[in-house]
Structure formats: C-alpha cells, structure tokens
C-alpha cells in the first residue's frame, strides 16, 4: 500500500521522525496502529452503550455531568 502526503505533511513527518530518532515509515505505522486500536475500542464501547440502552440501563443527565466532572478532577 502506498500513502501520499502533501509536501508539507511529509516534511513535518520527516522532521518529527528525525527528532525522536525513528524512521518516518515506522512513525506512520505506529500512528495507524494507534488509530486502529482506538477505533476498535470506540466501536466496542458504542456496542456496549447501545446494549445498555436496550436494557434500560441509562443515566440521568445530572449523573453524567457528575461523573464527567469527577473524571476531570482526577
């Protein structure tokens, strides 16, 4: 597979790779791995949320706000 970047993105990628001591291709591969893992977790979380909603396991707005604020304070 080939991926084409704009000259600016390619230069930025090479610069970042040089600064952290990696090959640009390795950096792209690691970024794709992170994105794929994130997407898989997100899709699973959506499935779990939809299943919870079908069961009626829902939170009230105030409880959601409280949980988010607690997470942000941590």
Biopython code that builds the backbone (N, CA, C, O; Angstrom):
import numpy as np
from Bio.PDB.StructureBuilder import StructureBuilder

atoms = [
    (1, "UNK", "N", (0.844, -1.172, 0.000)),
    (1, "UNK", "CA", (0.000, 0.000, 0.000)),
    (1, "UNK", "C", (0.890, 1.235, 0.000)),
    (1, "UNK", "O", (1.918, 1.276, 0.675)),
    (2, "UNK", "N", (0.488, 2.214, -0.748)),
    (2, "UNK", "CA", (1.196, 3.492, -0.757)),
    (2, "UNK", "C", (0.275, 4.560, -0.205)),
    (2, "UNK", "O", (-0.929, 4.564, -0.460)),
    (3, "UNK", "N", (0.862, 5.456, 0.548)),
    (3, "UNK", "CA", (0.120, 6.594, 1.081)),
    (3, "UNK", "C", (0.859, 7.849, 0.632)),
    (3, "UNK", "O", (2.077, 7.942, 0.778)),
    (4, "UNK", "N", (0.129, 8.801, 0.093)),
    (4, "UNK", "CA", (0.740, 10.034, -0.399)),
    (4, "UNK", "C", (0.330, 11.188, 0.505)),
    (4, "UNK", "O", (-0.851, 11.380, 0.796)),
    (5, "UNK", "N", (1.319, 11.947, 0.940)),
    (5, "UNK", "CA", (1.083, 13.117, 1.782)),
    (5, "UNK", "C", (1.450, 14.366, 1.006)),
    (5, "UNK", "O", (2.222, 14.318, 0.047)),
    (6, "UNK", "N", (0.889, 15.476, 1.433)),
    (6, "UNK", "CA", (1.296, 16.753, 0.844)),
    (6, "UNK", "C", (2.775, 16.972, 1.195)),
    (6, "UNK", "O", (3.270, 16.419, 2.177)),
    (7, "UNK", "N", (3.464, 17.765, 0.405)),
    (7, "UNK", "CA", (4.876, 18.017, 0.717)),
    (7, "UNK", "C", (5.077, 18.563, 2.127)),
    (7, "UNK", "O", (6.055, 18.218, 2.791)),
    (8, "UNK", "N", (4.160, 19.410, 2.589)),
    (8, "UNK", "CA", (4.274, 19.965, 3.936)),
    (8, "UNK", "C", (4.151, 18.877, 4.997)),
    (8, "UNK", "O", (4.952, 18.824, 5.930)),
    (9, "UNK", "N", (3.155, 18.015, 4.855)),
    (9, "UNK", "CA", (2.983, 16.935, 5.834)),
    (9, "UNK", "C", (4.161, 15.975, 5.806)),
    (9, "UNK", "O", (4.616, 15.506, 6.849)),
    (10, "UNK", "N", (4.646, 15.692, 4.621)),
    (10, "UNK", "CA", (5.783, 14.790, 4.514)),
    (10, "UNK", "C", (7.013, 15.384, 5.202)),
    (10, "UNK", "O", (7.741, 14.678, 5.899)),
    (11, "UNK", "N", (7.238, 16.671, 5.007)),
    (11, "UNK", "CA", (8.378, 17.332, 5.656)),
    (11, "UNK", "C", (8.210, 17.336, 7.166)),
    (11, "UNK", "O", (9.168, 17.086, 7.898)),
    (12, "UNK", "N", (6.997, 17.618, 7.640)),
    (12, "UNK", "CA", (6.747, 17.614, 9.086)),
    (12, "UNK", "C", (6.938, 16.220, 9.668)),
    (12, "UNK", "O", (7.486, 16.065, 10.759)),
    (13, "UNK", "N", (6.490, 15.219, 8.944)),
    (13, "UNK", "CA", (6.645, 13.837, 9.390)),
    (13, "UNK", "C", (8.121, 13.461, 9.474)),
    (13, "UNK", "O", (8.563, 12.874, 10.462)),
    (14, "UNK", "N", (8.878, 13.802, 8.437)),
    (14, "UNK", "CA", (10.314, 13.503, 8.461)),
    (14, "UNK", "C", (11.010, 14.238, 9.596)),
    (14, "UNK", "O", (11.886, 13.680, 10.257)),
    (15, "UNK", "N", (10.619, 15.495, 9.824)),
    (15, "UNK", "CA", (11.217, 16.278, 10.908)),
    (15, "UNK", "C", (10.925, 15.638, 12.262)),
    (15, "UNK", "O", (11.825, 15.495, 13.090)),
    (16, "UNK", "N", (9.679, 15.254, 12.487)),
    (16, "UNK", "CA", (9.315, 14.605, 13.749)),
    (16, "UNK", "C", (10.059, 13.286, 13.923)),
    (16, "UNK", "O", (10.577, 12.995, 15.001)),
    (17, "UNK", "N", (10.110, 12.498, 12.870)),
    (17, "UNK", "CA", (10.804, 11.211, 12.935)),
    (17, "UNK", "C", (12.275, 11.413, 13.297)),
    (17, "UNK", "O", (12.828, 10.678, 14.115)),
    (18, "UNK", "N", (12.892, 12.397, 12.693)),
    (18, "UNK", "CA", (14.298, 12.689, 12.989)),
    (18, "UNK", "C", (14.472, 13.104, 14.444)),
    (18, "UNK", "O", (15.395, 12.655, 15.125)),
    (19, "UNK", "N", (13.570, 13.968, 14.912)),
    (19, "UNK", "CA", (13.681, 14.450, 16.299)),
    (19, "UNK", "C", (13.527, 13.337, 17.322)),
    (19, "UNK", "O", (14.143, 13.397, 18.386)),
    (20, "UNK", "N", (12.719, 12.321, 17.028)),
    (20, "UNK", "CA", (12.530, 11.255, 18.013)),
    (20, "UNK", "C", (13.338, 10.004, 17.674)),
    (20, "UNK", "O", (13.232, 8.982, 18.353)),
    (21, "UNK", "N", (14.139, 10.094, 16.626)),
    (21, "UNK", "CA", (15.039, 9.000, 16.305)),
    (21, "UNK", "C", (14.383, 7.780, 15.697)),
    (21, "UNK", "O", (14.797, 6.649, 15.952)),
    (22, "UNK", "N", (13.358, 8.010, 14.893)),
    (22, "UNK", "CA", (12.678, 6.904, 14.228)),
    (22, "UNK", "C", (12.626, 7.169, 12.737)),
    (22, "UNK", "O", (12.811, 8.297, 12.280)),
    (23, "UNK", "N", (12.373, 6.121, 11.998)),
    (23, "UNK", "CA", (12.147, 6.228, 10.571)),
    (23, "UNK", "C", (10.725, 6.751, 10.345)),
    (23, "UNK", "O", (9.813, 6.403, 11.094)),
    (24, "UNK", "N", (10.533, 7.580, 9.324)),
    (24, "UNK", "CA", (9.213, 8.147, 9.052)),
    (24, "UNK", "C", (8.179, 7.054, 8.798)),
    (24, "UNK", "O", (7.038, 7.174, 9.246)),
    (25, "UNK", "N", (8.555, 5.995, 8.091)),
    (25, "UNK", "CA", (7.611, 4.903, 7.823)),
    (25, "UNK", "C", (7.193, 4.217, 9.121)),
    (25, "UNK", "O", (6.034, 3.838, 9.287)),
    (26, "UNK", "N", (8.144, 4.062, 10.033)),
    (26, "UNK", "CA", (7.840, 3.451, 11.332)),
    (26, "UNK", "C", (6.866, 4.332, 12.108)),
    (26, "UNK", "O", (5.940, 3.836, 12.751)),
    (27, "UNK", "N", (7.081, 5.628, 12.042)),
    (27, "UNK", "CA", (6.205, 6.575, 12.733)),
    (27, "UNK", "C", (4.775, 6.491, 12.189)),
    (27, "UNK", "O", (3.814, 6.506, 12.958)),
    (28, "UNK", "N", (4.641, 6.403, 10.879)),
    (28, "UNK", "CA", (3.313, 6.291, 10.260)),
    (28, "UNK", "C", (2.657, 4.981, 10.666)),
    (28, "UNK", "O", (1.471, 4.954, 10.996)),
    (29, "UNK", "N", (3.422, 3.894, 10.643)),
    (29, "UNK", "CA", (2.861, 2.595, 11.013)),
    (29, "UNK", "C", (2.372, 2.614, 12.463)),
    (29, "UNK", "O", (1.303, 2.081, 12.761)),
    (30, "UNK", "N", (3.137, 3.218, 13.356)),
    (30, "UNK", "CA", (2.726, 3.298, 14.763)),
    (30, "UNK", "C", (1.468, 4.148, 14.914)),
    (30, "UNK", "O", (0.593, 3.832, 15.720)),
    (31, "UNK", "N", (1.381, 5.222, 14.140)),
    (31, "UNK", "CA", (0.189, 6.078, 14.203)),
    (31, "UNK", "C", (-1.046, 5.319, 13.718)),
    (31, "UNK", "O", (-2.120, 5.437, 14.308)),
    (32, "UNK", "N", (-0.898, 4.554, 12.662)),
    (32, "UNK", "CA", (-2.018, 3.764, 12.137)),
    (32, "UNK", "C", (-2.423, 2.700, 13.155)),
    (32, "UNK", "O", (-3.612, 2.459, 13.365)),
    (33, "UNK", "N", (-1.431, 2.061, 13.789)),
    (33, "UNK", "CA", (-1.747, 1.069, 14.829)),
    (33, "UNK", "C", (-2.573, 1.703, 15.947)),
    (33, "UNK", "O", (-3.558, 1.118, 16.398)),
    (34, "UNK", "N", (-2.175, 2.902, 16.398)),
    (34, "UNK", "CA", (-2.923, 3.587, 17.464)),
    (34, "UNK", "C", (-4.343, 3.918, 17.017)),
    (34, "UNK", "O", (-5.295, 3.756, 17.781)),
    (35, "UNK", "N", (-4.480, 4.381, 15.780)),
    (35, "UNK", "CA", (-5.803, 4.730, 15.276)),
    (35, "UNK", "C", (-6.697, 3.504, 15.187)),
    (35, "UNK", "O", (-7.867, 3.557, 15.567)),
    (36, "UNK", "N", (-6.152, 2.397, 14.687)),
    (36, "UNK", "CA", (-6.946, 1.174, 14.575)),
    (36, "UNK", "C", (-7.374, 0.663, 15.945)),
    (36, "UNK", "O", (-8.511, 0.224, 16.116)),
    (37, "UNK", "N", (-6.477, 0.716, 16.917)),
    (37, "UNK", "CA", (-6.805, 0.281, 18.278)),
    (37, "UNK", "C", (-7.884, 1.188, 18.878)),
    (37, "UNK", "O", (-8.836, 0.709, 19.494)),
    (38, "UNK", "N", (-7.724, 2.505, 18.691)),
    (38, "UNK", "CA", (-8.711, 3.457, 19.194)),
    (38, "UNK", "C", (-10.079, 3.187, 18.568)),
    (38, "UNK", "O", (-11.089, 3.131, 19.270)),
    (39, "UNK", "N", (-10.105, 3.019, 17.240)),
    (39, "UNK", "CA", (-11.379, 2.776, 16.560)),
    (39, "UNK", "C", (-12.034, 1.485, 17.043)),
    (39, "UNK", "O", (-13.251, 1.437, 17.227)),
    (40, "UNK", "N", (-11.236, 0.444, 17.249)),
    (40, "UNK", "CA", (-11.795, -0.828, 17.733)),
    (40, "UNK", "C", (-12.401, -0.646, 19.119)),
    (40, "UNK", "O", (-13.492, -1.148, 19.388)),
    (41, "UNK", "N", (-11.699, 0.071, 20.007)),
    (41, "UNK", "CA", (-12.241, 0.318, 21.356)),
    (41, "UNK", "C", (-13.501, 1.171, 21.288)),
    (41, "UNK", "O", (-14.465, 0.919, 22.012)),
    (42, "UNK", "N", (-13.494, 2.179, 20.421)),
    (42, "UNK", "CA", (-14.650, 3.056, 20.293)),
    (42, "UNK", "C", (-15.865, 2.278, 19.806)),
    (42, "UNK", "O", (-16.957, 2.422, 20.356)),
    (43, "UNK", "N", (-15.682, 1.456, 18.781)),
    (43, "UNK", "CA", (-16.790, 0.656, 18.247)),
    (43, "UNK", "C", (-17.335, -0.277, 19.321)),
    (43, "UNK", "O", (-18.549, -0.433, 19.449)),
    (44, "UNK", "N", (-16.452, -0.896, 20.090)),
    (44, "UNK", "CA", (-16.896, -1.790, 21.168)),
    (44, "UNK", "C", (-17.667, -1.015, 22.235)),
    (44, "UNK", "O", (-18.684, -1.494, 22.737)),
    (45, "UNK", "N", (-17.188, 0.177, 22.580)),
    (45, "UNK", "CA", (-17.879, 0.990, 23.586)),
    (45, "UNK", "C", (-19.266, 1.399, 23.102)),
    (45, "UNK", "O", (-20.216, 1.422, 23.885)),
    (46, "UNK", "N", (-19.387, 1.722, 21.823)),
    (46, "UNK", "CA", (-20.696, 2.075, 21.264)),
    (46, "UNK", "C", (-21.633, 0.871, 21.333)),
    (46, "UNK", "O", (-22.801, 1.007, 21.696)),
    (47, "UNK", "N", (-21.116, -0.306, 20.984)),
    (47, "UNK", "CA", (-21.940, -1.516, 21.061)),
    (47, "UNK", "C", (-22.410, -1.755, 22.495)),
    (47, "UNK", "O", (-23.577, -2.071, 22.728)),
    (48, "UNK", "N", (-21.493, -1.603, 23.453)),
    (48, "UNK", "CA", (-21.867, -1.789, 24.862)),
    (48, "UNK", "C", (-22.900, -0.762, 25.287)),
    (48, "UNK", "O", (-23.843, -1.092, 26.006)),
    (49, "UNK", "N", (-22.731, 0.481, 24.852)),
    (49, "UNK", "CA", (-23.689, 1.527, 25.202)),
    (49, "UNK", "C", (-25.065, 1.276, 24.615)),
    (49, "UNK", "O", (-26.080, 1.489, 25.277)),
    (50, "UNK", "N", (-25.096, 0.824, 23.377)),
    (50, "UNK", "CA", (-26.385, 0.525, 22.754)),
    (50, "UNK", "C", (-27.073, -0.645, 23.444)),
    (50, "UNK", "O", (-28.291, -0.641, 23.626)),
    (51, "UNK", "N", (-26.284, -1.646, 23.828)),
    (51, "UNK", "CA", (-26.862, -2.794, 24.537)),
    (51, "UNK", "C", (-27.412, -2.343, 25.888)),
    (51, "UNK", "O", (-28.492, -2.773, 26.292)),
    (52, "UNK", "N", (-26.682, -1.486, 26.583)),
    (52, "UNK", "CA", (-27.150, -0.968, 27.874)),
    (52, "UNK", "C", (-28.438, -0.177, 27.691)),
    (52, "UNK", "O", (-29.357, -0.286, 28.504)),
    (53, "UNK", "N", (-28.508, 0.612, 26.635)),
    (53, "UNK", "CA", (-29.717, 1.402, 26.372)),
    (53, "UNK", "C", (-30.910, 0.490, 26.101)),
    (53, "UNK", "O", (-32.017, 0.748, 26.573)),
    (54, "UNK", "N", (-30.679, -0.574, 25.341)),
    (54, "UNK", "CA", (-31.778, -1.515, 25.076)),
    (54, "UNK", "C", (-32.269, -2.165, 26.364)),
    (54, "UNK", "O", (-33.456, -2.463, 26.495)),
    (55, "UNK", "N", (-31.357, -2.387, 27.322)),
    (55, "UNK", "CA", (-31.749, -2.979, 28.608)),
    (55, "UNK", "C", (-32.386, -1.950, 29.542)),
    (55, "UNK", "O", (-32.955, -2.302, 30.575)),
    (56, "UNK", "N", (-32.283, -0.679, 29.166)),
    (56, "UNK", "CA", (-32.822, 0.374, 30.017)),
    (56, "UNK", "C", (-31.833, 0.877, 31.048)),
    (56, "UNK", "O", (-32.209, 1.614, 31.959)),
    (57, "UNK", "N", (-30.570, 0.488, 30.918)),
    (57, "UNK", "CA", (-29.523, 0.930, 31.852)),
    (57, "UNK", "C", (-29.004, 2.299, 31.422)),
    (57, "UNK", "O", (-27.928, 2.409, 30.834)),
    (58, "UNK", "N", (-29.768, 3.324, 31.718)),
    (58, "UNK", "CA", (-29.419, 4.681, 31.309)),
    (58, "UNK", "C", (-29.131, 5.543, 32.530)),
    (58, "UNK", "O", (-29.611, 5.267, 33.629)),
    (59, "UNK", "N", (-28.340, 6.594, 32.319)),
    (59, "UNK", "CA", (-28.028, 7.532, 33.393)),
    (59, "UNK", "C", (-28.782, 8.831, 33.157)),
    (59, "UNK", "O", (-28.998, 9.238, 32.016)),
    (60, "UNK", "N", (-29.175, 9.467, 34.231)),
    (60, "UNK", "CA", (-29.784, 10.784, 34.143)),
    (60, "UNK", "C", (-28.690, 11.805, 33.825)),
    (60, "UNK", "O", (-27.516, 11.576, 34.116)),
    (61, "UNK", "N", (-29.080, 12.922, 33.232)),
    (61, "UNK", "CA", (-28.138, 13.958, 32.826)),
    (61, "UNK", "C", (-27.248, 14.405, 33.987)),
    (61, "UNK", "O", (-26.033, 14.518, 33.826)),
    (62, "UNK", "N", (-27.838, 14.657, 35.146)),
    (62, "UNK", "CA", (-27.071, 15.124, 36.301)),
    (62, "UNK", "C", (-25.998, 14.123, 36.710)),
    (62, "UNK", "O", (-24.902, 14.520, 37.106)),
    (63, "UNK", "N", (-26.300, 12.837, 36.618)),
    (63, "UNK", "CA", (-25.331, 11.813, 36.979)),
    (63, "UNK", "C", (-24.173, 11.782, 35.975)),
    (63, "UNK", "O", (-23.020, 11.585, 36.358)),
    (64, "UNK", "N", (-24.480, 11.976, 34.709)),
    (64, "UNK", "CA", (-23.430, 12.018, 33.689)),
    (64, "UNK", "C", (-22.507, 13.208, 33.952)),
    (64, "UNK", "O", (-21.285, 13.067, 33.921)),
    (65, "UNK", "N", (-23.086, 14.368, 34.208)),
    (65, "UNK", "CA", (-22.293, 15.565, 34.490)),
    (65, "UNK", "C", (-21.407, 15.336, 35.707)),
    (65, "UNK", "O", (-20.230, 15.695, 35.691)),
    (66, "UNK", "N", (-21.952, 14.750, 36.745)),
    (66, "UNK", "CA", (-21.188, 14.467, 37.959)),
    (66, "UNK", "C", (-20.006, 13.537, 37.664)),
    (66, "UNK", "O", (-18.896, 13.769, 38.141)),
    (67, "UNK", "N", (-20.245, 12.505, 36.892)),
    (67, "UNK", "CA", (-19.166, 11.560, 36.558)),
    (67, "UNK", "C", (-18.079, 12.225, 35.716)),
    (67, "UNK", "O", (-16.891, 11.991, 35.938)),
    (68, "UNK", "N", (-18.480, 13.047, 34.757)),
    (68, "UNK", "CA", (-17.505, 13.732, 33.906)),
    (68, "UNK", "C", (-16.678, 14.695, 34.747)),
    (68, "UNK", "O", (-15.456, 14.751, 34.609)),
    (69, "UNK", "N", (-17.334, 15.447, 35.612)),
    (69, "UNK", "CA", (-16.598, 16.378, 36.476)),
    (69, "UNK", "C", (-15.629, 15.636, 37.381)),
    (69, "UNK", "O", (-14.515, 16.106, 37.613)),
    (70, "UNK", "N", (-16.034, 14.498, 37.890)),
    (70, "UNK", "CA", (-15.148, 13.685, 38.737)),
    (70, "UNK", "C", (-13.927, 13.233, 37.948)),
    (70, "UNK", "O", (-12.803, 13.282, 38.448)),
    (71, "UNK", "N", (-14.152, 12.792, 36.715)),
    (71, "UNK", "CA", (-13.029, 12.367, 35.862)),
    (71, "UNK", "C", (-12.064, 13.520, 35.598)),
    (71, "UNK", "O", (-10.847, 13.334, 35.600)),
    (72, "UNK", "N", (-12.610, 14.695, 35.373)),
    (72, "UNK", "CA", (-11.770, 15.858, 35.086)),
    (72, "UNK", "C", (-10.978, 16.326, 36.301)),
    (72, "UNK", "O", (-9.899, 16.901, 36.157)),
    (73, "UNK", "N", (-11.506, 16.084, 37.490)),
    (73, "UNK", "CA", (-10.793, 16.463, 38.720)),
    (73, "UNK", "C", (-9.665, 15.485, 39.046)),
    (73, "UNK", "O", (-8.738, 15.833, 39.776)),
    (74, "UNK", "N", (-9.735, 14.288, 38.521)),
    (74, "UNK", "CA", (-8.742, 13.248, 38.845)),
    (74, "UNK", "C", (-7.401, 13.541, 38.209)),
    (74, "UNK", "O", (-6.456, 12.771, 38.378)),
]
sb = StructureBuilder()
sb.init_structure("model")
sb.init_model(0)
sb.init_chain("A")
sb.init_seg("    ")
for serial, (resi, resn, name, xyz) in enumerate(atoms, 1):
    if name == "N":
        sb.init_residue(resn, " ", resi, " ")
    sb.init_atom(name, np.array(xyz, "f"), 0.0, 1.0, " ", f" {name:<3s}", serial, name[0])
structure = sb.get_structure()
